[in-house]
């Protein structure tokens, strides 16, 4: 979240956050058999948790989601790379939360990605720049292209 009046914010997309489980995890099998194919986040409260390292906004969001679900995650390992965390999940070393666009099902074995019960757990990606700075033609063109790629975004009319 960006809330400074000194900054201009252009949201680009909102994506769902998924729970990544080891492929042979009992919860992965249970979800495959369920009608809703969803799990409460609290179902993994006792599992080793694999978050991003401190300093990543997604780490903070993940830990806050766990706390909102009523538990303090048992952090087993941290990484700066979401791919590393997914490979560790696939190897059965814990669970993690993954943005939908980063969910890598090409791994063999692949983690099982599960939607969470309750209100959608999402993140919004945005471009942010200082309001008092000139936006070059190249930056304006980039902003326009980004907004066209993600159809939910529409640039504000006041661009230099």
N, C-alpha and C positions, 0 to 999 in steps of 0.2 A: 504494500500500500504506500502510495506517495501522496502526501497531503500538504506540500509546501506551496504557498502562493507564488514562489519564485520559479516554479517548474511547470512546464507544459507537459501534459500526459496524453498520449494517444493509445488507448487500449487496442490490441490487435486480435487477441483470441482468448477464449476461456476454455480450458480443457479439464476433463475429469482426472482425478487422482485415483489410481488403482492399487490394490494390495497385491504384492508379488509373493507367492508361496512356492516352496519346493514342489517339484512335480509329483513326488511320492508322499506328500504330506496328507494325513487323514482329512484335514479340512478341504484340501483341493479335491479329493475324491467325493466328499460330502457335497460340496458345491456343485460338482458335475451332475449329481443325482437330484439336486433340489430344483424346484420349479422356478424360484426367483433368481437363482445363480448369484446370490449376494450374501455377504457376511457382515456381521457387526465387527467393527474394528476391535472391540473388546475381546473377541474370540482368540486373538493372538497375544493377549496380555502377558502370558507366561513364556512366550517364544523369544529367542534371541533376536534383537532388533538391529538392523543394519542401516543407519542413517548416513546422510552426507556429513562431512566434517563441519565444525563450527565456522560460521562466517557465511554460510549459504542460506538464503532466505527460505529455500525449500526445506532445509533441515528444521528451521524454526516452525514452519507451518506443519510439518510432519509430527514434531514433538507436541505441539499444541493440540493437534487432532487426537493424539493418544491420550493426553491429559483430559481433553473434553469427553473422551470415551470412558474415563474413569480409571486410568492406570498410568503409571510412570514406566516408560519402556525400559527394558533391560538391554542396554546398548552393549553389543558384543564386538562390534568393529565399525569403524568410520572410514569413509573414502571421499575423495574429491571427484570421483568418477561414478556416475550412475551405472555405467556398463559393468564396472567391477562389482558393484553391489548386486546387480542382477545375476552375474556369473556365480557369485557366492550363494545367492538364493537357489539357483539352479543346482548347485552342488549340495544343497541341504544344510547350509550353515546358518540359516536364519530367515527372517522375513523382512520386507521393506515396503515402503510406499514409493510409487513410480508415477510420474506424469504420463498420461496416455500416449503422447507423441514419442516418449522415450521408451515405451514398453517394447522390449526386444524379444520377439518370439522366434527369431532365427537361430538363437542359441540352441545347441543340442547337448544335453537336455535343456529345455526352456523352462523358465518359471511359469507357473500358472497364474494368470492375471485375473483378479476377482474384483468386481464392483462392490462398493461398500453400501451397507444398509443405511437408511436414514436420508437426511437431506444431502443433496449432491456435495461431495467434497471436491472442490475445484481450485484452480489457480488461474490468474489472468496474466498474460504476457502483454507488455506495453513498451512503447518507445517513450523515452523521457528526455527532455532537454531544458536548458535554462531559458526562461521566458524573455530575459533581457538580452539575449544573444541573437545575432543575425543567423538566420537559417539559409545556408547557401543554396544555390540552384541544385547542386548535387544532393544535398541533404533533403531538399524538398522533393526531388525526384525519387529518392530512396523511400521517403515517407509515403508518397503516392503509390509506389510499387508494392510496398508492404501492405498497405490498406487494400489494394486490389487482390493480392494473394490471399488475404484473410478477409473474405467478403463481409464479415460482421463489422469490420472497422470502416469508418467513413471519416476522412480527415476533416478537421475543423476548417472553416472557410478562410481564416486569417493566417495564411502561410506566406512567407516572403519569397 
